[in-house]
Amino acid sequence: MSKTATVRARIEPDLKDRVEHVFRQLGLTATQAITLFYKQVEQQRGLPFSVSLPNAVTQKTFEDTDAGRNLTVCEDTDDLFEKLGI
């Protein structure tokens, strides 16, 4: 089948660069990755990953962390595990 359709999207330049770096590590071009995404949407008849709104607890956690509230800061992994009780 001939590839003649074009998809255009505006995206943040930094995000584009970071994602295309991942694509290169996977041996994919952006076109191949977009085609793969489209094929998965077609096959699954929806997005190939879960998309949902956060529950109230998660939303409050997002708001708190964005505002710098209720944060636990750890010096290193040992400190993290100690604070978690692991």
CNS distance restraints for C-alpha pairs under 8 A (distance, minus, plus):
assign (resid  11 and name CA) (resid  15 and name CA) 7.18 0.50 0.50
assign (resid  11 and name CA) (resid  16 and name CA) 6.58 0.50 0.50
assign (resid  12 and name CA) (resid  16 and name CA) 6.23 0.50 0.50
assign (resid  13 and name CA) (resid  17 and name CA) 6.19 0.50 0.50
assign (resid  14 and name CA) (resid  18 and name CA) 6.21 0.50 0.50
assign (resid  15 and name CA) (resid  19 and name CA) 6.05 0.50 0.50
assign (resid  16 and name CA) (resid  20 and name CA) 5.96 0.50 0.50
assign (resid  17 and name CA) (resid  21 and name CA) 6.17 0.50 0.50
assign (resid  18 and name CA) (resid  22 and name CA) 6.61 0.50 0.50
assign (resid  19 and name CA) (resid  23 and name CA) 6.28 0.50 0.50
assign (resid  20 and name CA) (resid  24 and name CA) 6.13 0.50 0.50
assign (resid  20 and name CA) (resid  29 and name CA) 7.57 0.50 0.50
assign (resid  20 and name CA) (resid  30 and name CA) 6.57 0.50 0.50
assign (resid  21 and name CA) (resid  25 and name CA) 6.38 0.50 0.50
assign (resid  22 and name CA) (resid  26 and name CA) 6.32 0.50 0.50
assign (resid  23 and name CA) (resid  27 and name CA) 6.14 0.50 0.50
assign (resid  23 and name CA) (resid  28 and name CA) 4.94 0.50 0.50
assign (resid  23 and name CA) (resid  29 and name CA) 6.21 0.50 0.50
assign (resid  23 and name CA) (resid  30 and name CA) 6.85 0.50 0.50
assign (resid  23 and name CA) (resid  33 and name CA) 7.25 0.50 0.50
assign (resid  24 and name CA) (resid  28 and name CA) 5.53 0.50 0.50
assign (resid  24 and name CA) (resid  29 and name CA) 6.68 0.50 0.50
assign (resid  28 and name CA) (resid  32 and name CA) 5.82 0.50 0.50
assign (resid  28 and name CA) (resid  33 and name CA) 6.19 0.50 0.50
assign (resid  29 and name CA) (resid  33 and name CA) 6.23 0.50 0.50
assign (resid  30 and name CA) (resid  34 and name CA) 6.10 0.50 0.50
assign (resid  31 and name CA) (resid  35 and name CA) 6.08 0.50 0.50
assign (resid  32 and name CA) (resid  36 and name CA) 6.06 0.50 0.50
assign (resid  33 and name CA) (resid  37 and name CA) 6.20 0.50 0.50
assign (resid  34 and name CA) (resid  38 and name CA) 6.17 0.50 0.50
assign (resid  35 and name CA) (resid  39 and name CA) 6.11 0.50 0.50
assign (resid  36 and name CA) (resid  40 and name CA) 6.23 0.50 0.50
assign (resid  37 and name CA) (resid  41 and name CA) 6.25 0.50 0.50
assign (resid  37 and name CA) (resid  48 and name CA) 7.72 0.50 0.50
assign (resid  38 and name CA) (resid  42 and name CA) 6.17 0.50 0.50
assign (resid  39 and name CA) (resid  43 and name CA) 6.05 0.50 0.50
assign (resid  40 and name CA) (resid  44 and name CA) 5.94 0.50 0.50
assign (resid  40 and name CA) (resid  45 and name CA) 7.97 0.50 0.50
assign (resid  40 and name CA) (resid  47 and name CA) 7.52 0.50 0.50
assign (resid  40 and name CA) (resid  48 and name CA) 5.99 0.50 0.50
assign (resid  41 and name CA) (resid  45 and name CA) 5.43 0.50 0.50
assign (resid  41 and name CA) (resid  46 and name CA) 5.01 0.50 0.50
assign (resid  41 and name CA) (resid  47 and name CA) 5.21 0.50 0.50
assign (resid  41 and name CA) (resid  48 and name CA) 5.88 0.50 0.50
assign (resid  42 and name CA) (resid  46 and name CA) 6.99 0.50 0.50
assign (resid  44 and name CA) (resid  48 and name CA) 6.55 0.50 0.50
assign (resid  47 and name CA) (resid  51 and name CA) 7.88 0.50 0.50
assign (resid  54 and name CA) (resid  58 and name CA) 5.63 0.50 0.50
assign (resid  54 and name CA) (resid  59 and name CA) 5.70 0.50 0.50
assign (resid  55 and name CA) (resid  59 and name CA) 6.08 0.50 0.50
assign (resid  56 and name CA) (resid  60 and name CA) 6.11 0.50 0.50
assign (resid  57 and name CA) (resid  61 and name CA) 6.20 0.50 0.50
assign (resid  58 and name CA) (resid  62 and name CA) 6.21 0.50 0.50
assign (resid  59 and name CA) (resid  63 and name CA) 6.26 0.50 0.50
assign (resid  60 and name CA) (resid  64 and name CA) 6.03 0.50 0.50
assign (resid  61 and name CA) (resid  65 and name CA) 6.05 0.50 0.50
assign (resid  62 and name CA) (resid  66 and name CA) 6.02 0.50 0.50
assign (resid  63 and name CA) (resid  67 and name CA) 6.20 0.50 0.50
assign (resid  64 and name CA) (resid  68 and name CA) 6.04 0.50 0.50
assign (resid  64 and name CA) (resid  69 and name CA) 4.82 0.50 0.50
assign (resid  64 and name CA) (resid  70 and name CA) 6.49 0.50 0.50
assign (resid  65 and name CA) (resid  69 and name CA) 5.58 0.50 0.50
assign (resid  65 and name CA) (resid  70 and name CA) 6.96 0.50 0.50
assign (resid  65 and name CA) (resid  71 and name CA) 6.59 0.50 0.50
assign (resid  74 and name CA) (resid  79 and name CA) 5.58 0.50 0.50
assign (resid  74 and name CA) (resid  80 and name CA) 5.41 0.50 0.50
assign (resid  75 and name CA) (resid  79 and name CA) 5.84 0.50 0.50
assign (resid  75 and name CA) (resid  80 and name CA) 7.43 0.50 0.50
assign (resid  76 and name CA) (resid  80 and name CA) 6.28 0.50 0.50
assign (resid  77 and name CA) (resid  81 and name CA) 6.09 0.50 0.50
assign (resid  78 and name CA) (resid  82 and name CA) 6.12 0.50 0.50
assign (resid  79 and name CA) (resid  83 and name CA) 6.16 0.50 0.50
assign (resid  80 and name CA) (resid  84 and name CA) 6.18 0.50 0.50
assign (resid  81 and name CA) (resid  85 and name CA) 5.98 0.50 0.50
assign (resid  81 and name CA) (resid  86 and name CA) 5.06 0.50 0.50
assign (resid  82 and name CA) (resid  86 and name CA) 6.00 0.50 0.50
